[in-house]
Amino acid sequence: MKATTLKQIPRSHFFARLSRDSLFEGFVRDLAVRVADQQQVIANLGTVDSEQRMARRCYSWPGHGQEGPTEHSHQTEDNA
């Protein structure tokens, strides 16, 4: 890894510099895009797994293809 040096500046100086160099609007736009991207990632983490679980359940119902992995077994006329 390469050594990194961080510089700390007061918030007021940072925003003054953004405003002075006409960078404030672009900075805010970039932050908004990053937040939206992170929200999408979080939403996908919560929904993709549940959608896959639902698909497995539907696929394993009698008459809808071969038995898939399920958390609970169910009885059919053949194994009752």
C-alpha positions as a printed Julia matrix, in Angstrom:
80×3 Matrix{Float64}:
   0.0     0.0     0.0
   1.07    3.54   -0.63
   1.3     6.0     2.25
  -1.44    8.61    2.23
  -1.45   12.07    3.73
  -4.78   13.61    4.7
  -5.3    17.31    5.06
  -8.01   18.7     7.26
  -9.66   22.03    6.49
 -12.55   23.74    8.23
 -15.94   23.12    6.64
 -16.45   26.83    6.02
 -13.19   26.99    4.03
 -14.18   23.93    2.0
 -17.57   25.36    1.04
 -16.04   28.78    0.36
 -13.55   27.17   -2.03
 -16.31   25.23   -3.81
 -18.33   28.42   -4.22
 -15.36   30.51   -5.33
 -14.37   28.0    -8.03
 -18.01   27.41   -9.14
 -17.81   23.78   -8.05
 -20.62   23.71   -5.48
 -23.4    22.62   -7.87
 -21.3    19.8    -9.33
 -20.26   18.65   -5.86
 -23.87   18.48   -4.68
 -24.92   16.68   -7.88
 -22.13   14.11   -7.4
 -23.19   13.51   -3.8
 -26.82   13.06   -4.87
 -25.8    10.47   -7.49
 -23.71    8.6    -4.93
 -26.55    8.55   -2.42
 -28.98    7.29   -5.08
 -26.53    4.54   -6.08
 -26.13    3.45   -2.46
 -29.91    3.42   -1.96
 -30.25    1.14   -4.99
 -27.59   -1.23   -3.66
 -29.34   -1.37   -0.27
 -32.73   -1.97   -1.91
 -31.27   -4.8    -4.0
 -29.76   -6.44   -0.93
 -33.17   -6.52    0.71
 -35.25   -7.61   -2.27
 -33.12   -9.89   -4.44
 -32.78  -12.58   -1.8
 -36.48  -12.57   -0.98
 -37.39  -12.75   -4.68
 -35.12  -15.73   -5.12
 -36.68  -17.41   -2.09
 -40.15  -16.8    -3.52
 -39.14  -18.22   -6.9
 -37.81  -21.37   -5.24
 -41.04  -21.78   -3.3
 -43.19  -21.36   -6.39
 -41.0   -23.72   -8.36
 -41.3   -26.42   -5.69
 -45.13  -26.42   -5.55
 -46.72  -29.62   -6.85
 -47.42  -29.41  -10.56
 -44.85  -26.67  -11.15
 -41.75  -28.62  -12.07
 -39.43  -30.77  -10.05
 -38.91  -30.4    -6.33
 -36.55  -27.56   -5.47
 -34.84  -26.84   -2.18
 -37.32  -25.74    0.46
 -37.1   -24.95    4.14
 -40.19  -27.02    5.04
 -41.25  -30.34    3.62
 -44.8   -30.93    2.5
 -46.75  -34.12    2.0
 -48.21  -35.23   -1.29
 -50.47  -38.18   -2.01
 -47.39  -40.19   -3.0
 -45.57  -39.87    0.33
 -48.57  -39.5     2.71
